[in-house]
Amino acid sequence: MATVAVTQIIEAPAVELWRLLVDLPVRVDWLSTVRGVELLAAGRLAPGTAWRETRIRPDGAAHAEEFVVVEAVPARRLVLSSPGVGVDYRTTWTLRPVRRRGRACTAVTVRQEALPTAPYGRVLALLFGGLAARAVEGAFRRDLADLARAVRPPAAAAAA
């Protein structure tokens, strides 16, 4: 089993970050690599909610991936499942309130576990594990930077 985790402290309360994470249609507005979101079931985000997200990879190709909510604890944890070829992925977003320079901030951790579902999934993990882990880590860092930009007030963004 391969695991990748990235943490960033974002100057915003967890509840504000949570709103962005669970408002699926607006993901195209704040995630720089997301080009489309297709809801596969109507209703409020809860375990079982599913969607298809189209992202642009670093090579410029579009890649669609399906996600299913496994667990949703408002302003604390969002666990997603995504099937792959020979492997299933479990991605967990954890939000932990912290204080930084006297301000309410949130330590956001994105963690992905790759769980082989077929023998060839284990072989692929051995062959490409390190390369894939670096790619996933880079994508998570970009997503966290996008999240931080999305909640930054316009005046703070202009001053940065």
Residue, then its C-alpha position, 0 to 999 in steps of 0.5 A: m500500500a502506497t501513501v502520500a500526504v501533504t499538509q498546508i496551513i491556510e489562513a481561514p477558518a475550517v468552516e470556510l474551507w469546508r464550504l469550498l471542498v463540498d460545493l462540487p459545482v464550484r470546484v471548476d472555479w477554484l481548482s486550477t486543473v479542474r475543467g469539469v464536474e459532473l454530479l452522478a447523483a443529486g442531493r446534498l453531499a453525504p456518504g454515497t455522493a458521487w461525481r466525475e471530475t475532469r482534470i488537465r494533467p501536466d502533459g495537457a491531456a484531459h483525465a476523468e476520475e470518479f469520486v464517491v464520498v465515504e465519510a463527511v464530517p463537516a469542517r473536519r474530514l472528507v474521505l473519498s474513494s476513487p477506483g483505478v486500474g488494479v488499484d483503488y484510491r482513498t483520499t482524505w482531507t483533514l481540517r484541523p483548526v490552529r492559531r497562527r500569529g493570533r489568527a484563526c487558521t486551518a492545517v489542511t492535510v490531504r492524504q491518499e492511500a493506494l490499495p491494490t485490487a488485483p495482482y497487477g496493481r501490486v506490480l505497477a505499484l512496484l514499478f511506478g510507485g515513486l514516480a506516481a507518488r511524486a506526481v500525486e504529491g505535486a497535484f496535492r500541493r497545487d490543490l492546497a495552493d488553489l484552496a488557499r488562494a480561493v479563500r484569501p480576501p481580494a485585498a490580501a491577494a493583491a498585497a501578496 
